[in-house]
């Protein structure tokens, strides 16, 4: 019963996602999603690293059976993924983006590794990431994504308190990365997303 352990080599474009993103798609708490998995109402397994993977098809089936708005129905929104190990920063982004009255669908994650695993399912238009994080940091996240042609059109905003010299010492950033120094000017960020919304043909 519940979650199986299988030998799964993580391809970011396989049709599955993590528990956090599944909870967002279904409008449920992480605990409720875990309970659904244990009751086999959602199909899932665990990787060797202990990360739970949930079938996107089972999520779509669950949405259809209960009349929950499908993922595809939200295609008009500009999808934003924010990655930062600081929970206060994530909460600030969630609160402010909701207050801007812009067509944004904001997902936040506190782990670059989890973002790597789920980004193929989320398919964000914009990635905002801190650079200095424990374990897998923002530099590694960006290098991994930029080496994958499937993310060639992804708009990347890197948040950092590091100097230009310190960034260079870490190997630098991809040429098209937008670098924003901390503390972040959220008025600038609001203008940035207002402009992107217009460019994408969406009325802010």
C-alpha positions as CSV (number, residue, x, y, z in Angstrom):
1,X,0.0,0.0,0.0
2,X,1.1,3.6,-0.5
3,X,4.4,4.7,-1.9
4,X,6.7,2.3,-3.6
5,X,10.5,2.5,-3.9
6,X,11.7,2.1,-7.4
7,X,14.9,2.6,-9.3
8,X,14.0,5.8,-11.1
9,X,16.5,7.9,-13.0
10,X,15.1,11.4,-12.9
11,X,14.3,12.8,-16.3
12,X,12.9,16.4,-15.7
13,X,10.4,15.9,-18.5
14,X,8.8,12.6,-17.3
15,X,5.1,13.0,-16.4
16,X,5.4,13.3,-12.6
17,X,6.0,15.9,-9.9
18,X,6.8,16.3,-6.3
19,X,4.4,16.4,-3.3
20,X,4.7,20.2,-2.9
21,X,3.7,21.0,-6.5
22,X,1.0,18.3,-6.4
23,X,-0.5,20.0,-3.4
24,X,-0.5,23.3,-5.3
25,X,-2.2,21.8,-8.3
26,X,-4.9,20.2,-6.2
27,X,-5.4,23.1,-3.8
28,X,-4.7,20.7,-0.9
29,X,-2.2,20.6,2.0
30,X,1.0,18.5,1.6
31,X,-0.3,16.3,4.4
32,X,-3.6,15.6,2.5
33,X,-1.7,14.8,-0.7
34,X,0.5,12.4,1.3
35,X,-2.7,10.8,2.7
36,X,-4.1,10.4,-0.8
37,X,-0.9,8.7,-1.8
38,X,-1.1,6.3,1.1
39,X,-4.7,5.5,0.2
40,X,-3.6,4.9,-3.4
41,X,-5.9,7.7,-4.7
42,X,-2.8,9.2,-6.3
43,X,-0.2,7.0,-7.9
44,X,3.3,7.6,-6.5
45,X,6.7,6.1,-5.8
46,X,9.9,7.1,-4.1
47,X,13.3,7.5,-5.7
48,X,16.4,5.9,-4.1
49,X,17.1,9.4,-2.7
50,X,13.8,9.3,-0.8
51,X,11.9,11.9,-3.0
52,X,8.3,11.1,-3.6
53,X,7.2,11.3,-7.2
54,X,3.5,11.6,-8.0
55,X,2.0,10.7,-11.4
56,X,0.7,13.7,-13.2
57,X,-1.9,11.5,-15.0
58,X,-3.3,10.5,-11.6
59,X,-3.4,14.2,-10.6
60,X,-5.3,15.0,-13.8
61,X,-7.7,12.1,-13.1
62,X,-8.3,13.3,-9.5
63,X,-9.0,16.8,-10.8
64,X,-11.4,15.6,-13.5
65,X,-13.3,13.4,-11.0
66,X,-13.8,16.2,-8.5
67,X,-14.2,19.1,-10.9
68,X,-10.9,20.8,-9.9
69,X,-9.6,23.3,-12.5
70,X,-7.1,21.6,-14.7
71,X,-3.5,22.6,-15.0
72,X,-4.0,23.3,-18.7
73,X,-6.9,25.7,-17.9
74,X,-4.4,28.0,-16.3
75,X,-2.2,28.4,-19.4
76,X,-3.0,32.1,-19.7
77,X,-1.1,32.9,-16.5
78,X,2.5,33.7,-16.4
79,X,4.1,30.9,-14.4
80,X,6.8,32.0,-11.9
81,X,9.0,29.6,-9.9
82,X,10.8,31.2,-6.9
83,X,13.6,29.2,-5.3
84,X,15.1,30.4,-2.0
85,X,16.1,28.6,1.2
86,X,14.9,31.6,3.3
87,X,11.2,31.1,4.1
88,X,10.7,34.7,4.9
89,X,11.8,35.7,1.4
90,X,9.4,33.1,-0.1
91,X,6.5,34.4,1.9
92,X,7.3,38.0,0.8
93,X,7.2,36.9,-2.8
94,X,3.9,35.0,-2.4
95,X,2.3,37.9,-0.6
96,X,3.4,40.7,-2.9
97,X,2.8,38.8,-6.1
98,X,-0.7,38.1,-5.0
99,X,-1.2,41.8,-4.2
100,X,0.0,43.1,-7.6
101,X,-3.2,42.0,-9.4
102,X,-1.2,40.6,-12.3
103,X,-1.9,37.3,-14.2
104,X,0.8,35.4,-12.3
105,X,0.9,31.8,-11.0
106,X,3.6,31.8,-8.4
107,X,5.1,28.5,-7.1
108,X,7.8,28.7,-4.3
109,X,10.4,26.1,-3.3
110,X,13.0,26.1,-0.6
111,X,15.4,23.7,-2.3
112,X,17.2,23.9,-5.6
113,X,17.3,20.1,-5.8
114,X,13.5,19.9,-5.5
115,X,13.2,22.7,-8.2
116,X,15.4,20.6,-10.5
117,X,13.1,17.6,-10.0
118,X,9.8,19.4,-10.5
119,X,10.6,22.2,-13.0
120,X,9.8,19.9,-16.0
121,X,6.2,19.6,-14.6
122,X,5.8,23.2,-13.5
123,X,7.1,24.6,-16.9
124,X,7.7,28.1,-15.5
125,X,8.0,31.1,-17.8
126,X,10.2,32.8,-15.2
127,X,12.6,31.4,-12.6
128,X,13.7,33.6,-9.7
129,X,16.4,31.9,-7.6
130,X,18.8,32.8,-4.8
131,X,22.3,31.9,-5.6
132,X,23.7,31.0,-2.1
133,X,21.8,28.0,-0.8
134,X,22.9,24.9,1.1
135,X,23.6,21.7,-0.9
136,X,22.7,22.4,-4.5
137,X,23.0,26.1,-4.9
138,X,21.7,28.5,-7.5
139,X,24.8,28.4,-9.6
140,X,24.4,24.7,-10.1
141,X,20.7,25.0,-10.7
142,X,21.3,27.5,-13.5
143,X,24.1,25.6,-15.1
144,X,22.0,22.5,-15.2
145,X,19.0,24.3,-16.7
146,X,21.0,26.2,-19.3
147,X,22.6,22.9,-20.4
148,X,19.2,21.6,-21.3
149,X,17.7,23.0,-24.6
150,X,14.2,22.5,-23.2
151,X,14.8,25.5,-20.9
152,X,16.3,27.8,-23.5
153,X,13.4,30.3,-23.4
154,X,13.2,30.3,-19.6
155,X,13.7,33.9,-18.2
156,X,16.1,33.7,-15.2
157,X,16.4,36.2,-12.4
158,X,19.2,35.6,-9.9
159,X,19.0,37.1,-6.5
160,X,22.3,37.6,-4.7
161,X,24.2,39.6,-2.0
162,X,27.5,38.5,-3.6
163,X,29.8,41.0,-5.4
164,X,30.6,40.7,-9.1
165,X,34.0,39.3,-8.1
166,X,32.5,36.7,-5.8
167,X,30.0,35.6,-8.5
168,X,32.9,35.3,-11.0
169,X,34.9,33.2,-8.5
170,X,31.9,30.8,-8.4
171,X,32.2,30.3,-12.2
172,X,29.9,33.2,-13.2
173,X,26.3,33.0,-14.5
174,X,24.8,32.2,-17.9
175,X,25.1,35.3,-20.2
176,X,21.3,35.9,-20.3
177,X,20.8,35.8,-16.5
178,X,19.2,38.9,-15.0
179,X,21.1,39.6,-11.7
180,X,19.3,41.5,-8.9
181,X,21.2,42.6,-5.8
182,X,19.8,42.0,-2.4
183,X,17.9,43.5,-0.7
184,X,15.5,43.1,-3.6
185,X,13.7,46.3,-4.9
186,X,10.2,44.9,-5.1
187,X,8.9,48.0,-6.9
188,X,11.3,47.1,-9.7
189,X,10.2,43.5,-9.6
190,X,6.5,44.6,-9.9
191,X,7.4,46.7,-13.0
192,X,9.4,43.8,-14.4
193,X,6.4,41.5,-14.2
194,X,4.0,44.1,-15.4
195,X,6.2,44.5,-18.5
196,X,6.4,40.7,-19.0
197,X,2.6,40.4,-18.7
198,X,2.1,42.9,-21.5
199,X,4.8,41.2,-23.7
200,X,3.0,37.9,-23.3
201,X,-0.3,39.5,-24.4
202,X,-1.9,39.4,-21.0
203,X,-3.6,42.4,-19.6
204,X,-2.3,43.3,-16.1
